[in-house]
Amino acid sequence: MSTKNRSRANGTDQIGKVFVVRGHGLRECLVCGEVFTRSTAPSHAETTCYPAVEFCLLTSERGEHVT
């Protein structure tokens, strides 16, 4: 039994990043939103990343979004 399966069987927490599987074998990091291949996702899981920051300001006159 692998270490990953043993930790699930023992009910212990597993630390790591969460990825969403996209089409064609791509995985999207839920922290930063970057997309990785199946082979590059594990190395990204070991690095520190941050959420993308998007600034949005509203104009008071028209209520239009300005980025």
Jmol script that loads the backbone (N, CA, C; Angstrom):
load data "model"
ATOM      1  N   MET A   1       0.855  -1.180   0.000  1.00  0.00           N
ATOM      2  CA  MET A   1       0.000   0.000   0.000  1.00  0.00           C
ATOM      3  C   MET A   1       0.893   1.232   0.000  1.00  0.00           C
ATOM      4  N   SER A   2       0.581   2.204  -0.858  1.00  0.00           N
ATOM      5  CA  SER A   2       1.400   3.412  -0.946  1.00  0.00           C
ATOM      6  C   SER A   2       1.187   4.301   0.276  1.00  0.00           C
ATOM      7  N   THR A   3       2.096   5.252   0.457  1.00  0.00           N
ATOM      8  CA  THR A   3       1.982   6.187   1.582  1.00  0.00           C
ATOM      9  C   THR A   3       0.691   6.988   1.495  1.00  0.00           C
ATOM     10  N   LYS A   4       0.327   7.411   0.286  1.00  0.00           N
ATOM     11  CA  LYS A   4      -0.903   8.187   0.098  1.00  0.00           C
ATOM     12  C   LYS A   4      -2.112   7.370   0.537  1.00  0.00           C
ATOM     13  N   ASN A   5      -2.186   6.117   0.124  1.00  0.00           N
ATOM     14  CA  ASN A   5      -3.317   5.273   0.494  1.00  0.00           C
ATOM     15  C   ASN A   5      -3.323   4.959   1.985  1.00  0.00           C
ATOM     16  N   ARG A   6      -2.145   4.790   2.577  1.00  0.00           N
ATOM     17  CA  ARG A   6      -2.075   4.529   4.016  1.00  0.00           C
ATOM     18  C   ARG A   6      -2.594   5.708   4.815  1.00  0.00           C
ATOM     19  N   SER A   7      -2.260   6.940   4.395  1.00  0.00           N
ATOM     20  CA  SER A   7      -2.733   8.106   5.153  1.00  0.00           C
ATOM     21  C   SER A   7      -4.244   8.220   5.073  1.00  0.00           C
ATOM     22  N   ARG A   8      -4.830   7.865   3.942  1.00  0.00           N
ATOM     23  CA  ARG A   8      -6.283   7.884   3.837  1.00  0.00           C
ATOM     24  C   ARG A   8      -6.899   6.783   4.687  1.00  0.00           C
ATOM     25  N   ALA A   9      -6.295   5.631   4.704  1.00  0.00           N
ATOM     26  CA  ALA A   9      -6.826   4.510   5.470  1.00  0.00           C
ATOM     27  C   ALA A   9      -6.756   4.793   6.970  1.00  0.00           C
ATOM     28  N   ASN A  10      -5.716   5.507   7.406  1.00  0.00           N
ATOM     29  CA  ASN A  10      -5.552   5.824   8.823  1.00  0.00           C
ATOM     30  C   ASN A  10      -6.359   7.046   9.236  1.00  0.00           C
ATOM     31  N   GLY A  11      -6.944   7.747   8.290  1.00  0.00           N
ATOM     32  CA  GLY A  11      -7.726   8.931   8.610  1.00  0.00           C
ATOM     33  C   GLY A  11      -6.893  10.150   8.927  1.00  0.00           C
ATOM     34  N   THR A  12      -5.606  10.165   8.526  1.00  0.00           N
ATOM     35  CA  THR A  12      -4.756  11.318   8.783  1.00  0.00           C
ATOM     36  C   THR A  12      -4.887  12.317   7.654  1.00  0.00           C
ATOM     37  N   ASP A  13      -4.548  13.569   7.947  1.00  0.00           N
ATOM     38  CA  ASP A  13      -4.615  14.614   6.939  1.00  0.00           C
ATOM     39  C   ASP A  13      -3.469  14.475   5.950  1.00  0.00           C
ATOM     40  N   GLN A  14      -3.749  14.869   4.722  1.00  0.00           N
ATOM     41  CA  GLN A  14      -2.721  14.908   3.695  1.00  0.00           C
ATOM     42  C   GLN A  14      -2.546  16.353   3.281  1.00  0.00           C
ATOM     43  N   ILE A  15      -1.328  16.853   3.372  1.00  0.00           N
ATOM     44  CA  ILE A  15      -1.051  18.246   3.081  1.00  0.00           C
ATOM     45  C   ILE A  15      -0.655  18.385   1.615  1.00  0.00           C
ATOM     46  N   GLY A  16      -1.204  19.385   0.957  1.00  0.00           N
ATOM     47  CA  GLY A  16      -0.849  19.637  -0.431  1.00  0.00           C
ATOM     48  C   GLY A  16      -1.840  20.592  -1.054  1.00  0.00           C
ATOM     49  N   LYS A  17      -1.613  20.875  -2.313  1.00  0.00           N
ATOM     50  CA  LYS A  17      -2.495  21.773  -3.043  1.00  0.00           C
ATOM     51  C   LYS A  17      -3.593  20.976  -3.724  1.00  0.00           C
ATOM     52  N   VAL A  18      -4.670  21.659  -3.997  1.00  0.00           N
ATOM     53  CA  VAL A  18      -5.785  21.033  -4.699  1.00  0.00           C
ATOM     54  C   VAL A  18      -5.744  21.485  -6.149  1.00  0.00           C
ATOM     55  N   PHE A  19      -5.870  20.518  -7.041  1.00  0.00           N
ATOM     56  CA  PHE A  19      -5.908  20.792  -8.471  1.00  0.00           C
ATOM     57  C   PHE A  19      -7.242  20.316  -9.019  1.00  0.00           C
ATOM     58  N   VAL A  20      -7.754  21.035  -9.999  1.00  0.00           N
ATOM     59  CA  VAL A  20      -8.954  20.621 -10.720  1.00  0.00           C
ATOM     60  C   VAL A  20      -8.485  20.053 -12.052  1.00  0.00           C
ATOM     61  N   VAL A  21      -8.959  18.857 -12.377  1.00  0.00           N
ATOM     62  CA  VAL A  21      -8.565  18.242 -13.637  1.00  0.00           C
ATOM     63  C   VAL A  21      -9.360  18.880 -14.766  1.00  0.00           C
ATOM     64  N   ARG A  22      -8.654  19.398 -15.743  1.00  0.00           N
ATOM     65  CA  ARG A  22      -9.254  19.989 -16.933  1.00  0.00           C
ATOM     66  C   ARG A  22      -9.061  19.017 -18.084  1.00  0.00           C
ATOM     67  N   GLY A  23      -9.570  19.329 -19.221  1.00  0.00           N
ATOM     68  CA  GLY A  23      -9.450  18.454 -20.382  1.00  0.00           C
ATOM     69  C   GLY A  23      -8.017  18.284 -20.856  1.00  0.00           C
ATOM     70  N   HIS A  24      -7.782  17.220 -21.594  1.00  0.00           N
ATOM     71  CA  HIS A  24      -6.493  16.924 -22.229  1.00  0.00           C
ATOM     72  C   HIS A  24      -5.359  16.761 -21.218  1.00  0.00           C
ATOM     73  N   GLY A  25      -5.645  16.232 -20.040  1.00  0.00           N
ATOM     74  CA  GLY A  25      -4.611  15.945 -19.048  1.00  0.00           C
ATOM     75  C   GLY A  25      -4.074  17.157 -18.324  1.00  0.00           C
ATOM     76  N   LEU A  26      -4.759  18.286 -18.378  1.00  0.00           N
ATOM     77  CA  LEU A  26      -4.296  19.488 -17.698  1.00  0.00           C
ATOM     78  C   LEU A  26      -4.919  19.597 -16.319  1.00  0.00           C
ATOM     79  N   ARG A  27      -4.171  20.198 -15.393  1.00  0.00           N
ATOM     80  CA  ARG A  27      -4.632  20.416 -14.028  1.00  0.00           C
ATOM     81  C   ARG A  27      -4.499  21.887 -13.694  1.00  0.00           C
ATOM     82  N   GLU A  28      -5.549  22.449 -13.084  1.00  0.00           N
ATOM     83  CA  GLU A  28      -5.532  23.855 -12.684  1.00  0.00           C
ATOM     84  C   GLU A  28      -5.355  23.953 -11.181  1.00  0.00           C
ATOM     85  N   CYS A  29      -4.366  24.726 -10.755  1.00  0.00           N
ATOM     86  CA  CYS A  29      -4.114  24.945  -9.335  1.00  0.00           C
ATOM     87  C   CYS A  29      -5.209  25.850  -8.786  1.00  0.00           C
ATOM     88  N   LEU A  30      -5.873  25.432  -7.712  1.00  0.00           N
ATOM     89  CA  LEU A  30      -6.934  26.248  -7.133  1.00  0.00           C
ATOM     90  C   LEU A  30      -6.408  27.403  -6.285  1.00  0.00           C
ATOM     91  N   VAL A  31      -5.103  27.459  -6.077  1.00  0.00           N
ATOM     92  CA  VAL A  31      -4.532  28.578  -5.334  1.00  0.00           C
ATOM     93  C   VAL A  31      -4.244  29.743  -6.283  1.00  0.00           C
ATOM     94  N   CYS A  32      -3.458  29.481  -7.344  1.00  0.00           N
ATOM     95  CA  CYS A  32      -3.036  30.568  -8.227  1.00  0.00           C
ATOM     96  C   CYS A  32      -3.752  30.592  -9.567  1.00  0.00           C
ATOM     97  N   GLY A  33      -4.443  29.508  -9.916  1.00  0.00           N
ATOM     98  CA  GLY A  33      -5.170  29.472 -11.168  1.00  0.00           C
ATOM     99  C   GLY A  33      -4.345  29.082 -12.376  1.00  0.00           C
ATOM    100  N   GLU A  34      -3.055  28.812 -12.194  1.00  0.00           N
ATOM    101  CA  GLU A  34      -2.208  28.389 -13.305  1.00  0.00           C
ATOM    102  C   GLU A  34      -2.572  26.970 -13.716  1.00  0.00           C
ATOM    103  N   VAL A  35      -2.323  26.647 -14.987  1.00  0.00           N
ATOM    104  CA  VAL A  35      -2.648  25.330 -15.517  1.00  0.00           C
ATOM    105  C   VAL A  35      -1.352  24.574 -15.781  1.00  0.00           C
ATOM    106  N   PHE A  36      -1.322  23.297 -15.382  1.00  0.00           N
ATOM    107  CA  PHE A  36      -0.130  22.472 -15.496  1.00  0.00           C
ATOM    108  C   PHE A  36      -0.467  21.146 -16.156  1.00  0.00           C
ATOM    109  N   THR A  37       0.551  20.501 -16.699  1.00  0.00           N
ATOM    110  CA  THR A  37       0.368  19.159 -17.238  1.00  0.00           C
ATOM    111  C   THR A  37       0.411  18.176 -16.078  1.00  0.00           C
ATOM    112  N   ARG A  38       0.070  16.959 -16.380  1.00  0.00           N
ATOM    113  CA  ARG A  38       0.080  15.927 -15.336  1.00  0.00           C
ATOM    114  C   ARG A  38       1.490  15.733 -14.762  1.00  0.00           C
ATOM    115  N   SER A  39       2.503  15.910 -15.599  1.00  0.00           N
ATOM    116  CA  SER A  39       3.879  15.707 -15.128  1.00  0.00           C
ATOM    117  C   SER A  39       4.446  16.924 -14.397  1.00  0.00           C
ATOM    118  N   THR A  40       3.959  18.139 -14.674  1.00  0.00           N
ATOM    119  CA  THR A  40       4.493  19.323 -13.992  1.00  0.00           C
ATOM    120  C   THR A  40       3.700  19.716 -12.745  1.00  0.00           C
ATOM    121  N   ALA A  41       2.487  19.215 -12.599  1.00  0.00           N
ATOM    122  CA  ALA A  41       1.672  19.554 -11.423  1.00  0.00           C
ATOM    123  C   ALA A  41       2.306  19.118 -10.106  1.00  0.00           C
ATOM    124  N   PRO A  42       2.895  17.913 -10.007  1.00  0.00           N
ATOM    125  CA  PRO A  42       3.493  17.529  -8.716  1.00  0.00           C
ATOM    126  C   PRO A  42       4.605  18.464  -8.249  1.00  0.00           C
ATOM    127  N   SER A  43       5.442  18.972  -9.175  1.00  0.00           N
ATOM    128  CA  SER A  43       6.499  19.892  -8.753  1.00  0.00           C
ATOM    129  C   SER A  43       5.906  21.237  -8.325  1.00  0.00           C
ATOM    130  N   HIS A  44       4.823  21.670  -8.975  1.00  0.00           N
ATOM    131  CA  HIS A  44       4.170  22.915  -8.560  1.00  0.00           C
ATOM    132  C   HIS A  44       3.528  22.754  -7.181  1.00  0.00           C
ATOM    133  N   ALA A  45       3.066  21.568  -6.866  1.00  0.00           N
ATOM    134  CA  ALA A  45       2.438  21.324  -5.566  1.00  0.00           C
ATOM    135  C   ALA A  45       3.421  21.542  -4.419  1.00  0.00           C
ATOM    136  N   GLU A  46       4.711  21.472  -4.705  1.00  0.00           N
ATOM    137  CA  GLU A  46       5.737  21.655  -3.674  1.00  0.00           C
ATOM    138  C   GLU A  46       6.221  23.097  -3.574  1.00  0.00           C
ATOM    139  N   THR A  47       5.760  23.978  -4.462  1.00  0.00           N
ATOM    140  CA  THR A  47       6.211  25.366  -4.443  1.00  0.00           C
ATOM    141  C   THR A  47       5.154  26.264  -3.804  1.00  0.00           C
ATOM    142  N   THR A  48       5.581  27.442  -3.393  1.00  0.00           N
ATOM    143  CA  THR A  48       4.658  28.422  -2.825  1.00  0.00           C
ATOM    144  C   THR A  48       4.100  29.277  -3.949  1.00  0.00           C
ATOM    145  N   CYS A  49       2.788  29.384  -4.004  1.00  0.00           N
ATOM    146  CA  CYS A  49       2.167  30.255  -4.990  1.00  0.00           C
ATOM    147  C   CYS A  49       1.077  31.063  -4.280  1.00  0.00           C
ATOM    148  N   TYR A  50       0.617  32.079  -4.953  1.00  0.00           N
ATOM    149  CA  TYR A  50      -0.349  32.987  -4.355  1.00  0.00           C
ATOM    150  C   TYR A  50      -1.504  33.215  -5.318  1.00  0.00           C
ATOM    151  N   PRO A  51      -2.669  33.547  -4.788  1.00  0.00           N
ATOM    152  CA  PRO A  51      -3.803  33.851  -5.665  1.00  0.00           C
ATOM    153  C   PRO A  51      -3.512  35.080  -6.524  1.00  0.00           C
ATOM    154  N   ALA A  52      -3.991  35.031  -7.742  1.00  0.00           N
ATOM    155  CA  ALA A  52      -3.857  36.195  -8.613  1.00  0.00           C
ATOM    156  C   ALA A  52      -4.724  37.318  -8.051  1.00  0.00           C
ATOM    157  N   VAL A  53      -4.210  38.522  -8.052  1.00  0.00           N
ATOM    158  CA  VAL A  53      -4.933  39.669  -7.515  1.00  0.00           C
ATOM    159  C   VAL A  53      -5.406  40.515  -8.686  1.00  0.00           C
ATOM    160  N   GLU A  54      -6.671  40.805  -8.697  1.00  0.00           N
ATOM    161  CA  GLU A  54      -7.226  41.674  -9.727  1.00  0.00           C
ATOM    162  C   GLU A  54      -7.885  42.855  -9.043  1.00  0.00           C
ATOM    163  N   PHE A  55      -7.503  44.045  -9.459  1.00  0.00           N
ATOM    164  CA  PHE A  55      -8.067  45.243  -8.875  1.00  0.00           C
ATOM    165  C   PHE A  55      -9.232  45.725  -9.729  1.00  0.00           C
ATOM    166  N   CYS A  56     -10.288  46.110  -9.086  1.00  0.00           N
ATOM    167  CA  CYS A  56     -11.454  46.610  -9.792  1.00  0.00           C
ATOM    168  C   CYS A  56     -11.931  47.857  -9.068  1.00  0.00           C
ATOM    169  N   LEU A  57     -12.007  48.949  -9.802  1.00  0.00           N
ATOM    170  CA  LEU A  57     -12.478  50.200  -9.231  1.00  0.00           C
ATOM    171  C   LEU A  57     -13.757  50.606  -9.954  1.00  0.00           C
ATOM    172  N   LEU A  58     -14.688  51.156  -9.227  1.00  0.00           N
ATOM    173  CA  LEU A  58     -15.923  51.650  -9.844  1.00  0.00           C
ATOM    174  C   LEU A  58     -15.849  53.170  -9.952  1.00  0.00           C
ATOM    175  N   THR A  59     -16.248  53.672 -11.098  1.00  0.00           N
ATOM    176  CA  THR A  59     -16.348  55.123 -11.215  1.00  0.00           C
ATOM    177  C   THR A  59     -17.675  55.536 -10.601  1.00  0.00           C
ATOM    178  N   SER A  60     -17.684  56.607  -9.884  1.00  0.00           N
ATOM    179  CA  SER A  60     -18.903  57.033  -9.198  1.00  0.00           C
ATOM    180  C   SER A  60     -19.934  57.601 -10.158  1.00  0.00           C
ATOM    181  N   GLU A  61     -19.516  58.144 -11.289  1.00  0.00           N
ATOM    182  CA  GLU A  61     -20.459  58.759 -12.217  1.00  0.00           C
ATOM    183  C   GLU A  61     -21.285  57.738 -12.998  1.00  0.00           C
ATOM    184  N   ARG A  62     -20.638  56.778 -13.608  1.00  0.00           N
ATOM    185  CA  ARG A  62     -21.322  55.844 -14.499  1.00  0.00           C
ATOM    186  C   ARG A  62     -21.465  54.443 -13.930  1.00  0.00           C
ATOM    187  N   GLY A  63     -20.731  54.114 -12.901  1.00  0.00           N
ATOM    188  CA  GLY A  63     -20.776  52.763 -12.348  1.00  0.00           C
ATOM    189  C   GLY A  63     -20.098  51.721 -13.212  1.00  0.00           C
ATOM    190  N   GLU A  64     -19.204  52.160 -14.100  1.00  0.00           N
ATOM    191  CA  GLU A  64     -18.484  51.242 -14.982  1.00  0.00           C
ATOM    192  C   GLU A  64     -17.257  50.695 -14.253  1.00  0.00           C
ATOM    193  N   HIS A  65     -16.926  49.442 -14.582  1.00  0.00           N
ATOM    194  CA  HIS A  65     -15.722  48.835 -14.007  1.00  0.00           C
ATOM    195  C   HIS A  65     -14.486  49.342 -14.714  1.00  0.00           C
ATOM    196  N   VAL A  66     -13.485  49.671 -13.929  1.00  0.00           N
ATOM    197  CA  VAL A  66     -12.193  50.101 -14.464  1.00  0.00           C
ATOM    198  C   VAL A  66     -11.151  49.182 -13.851  1.00  0.00           C
ATOM    199  N   THR A  67     -10.401  48.477 -14.686  1.00  0.00           N
ATOM    200  CA  THR A  67      -9.355  47.579 -14.165  1.00  0.00           C
ATOM    201  C   THR A  67      -7.990  48.096 -14.488  1.00  0.00           C
TER     202      THR A  67
END
end "model"
wireframe off; spacefill off
backbone 0.3
color backbone group
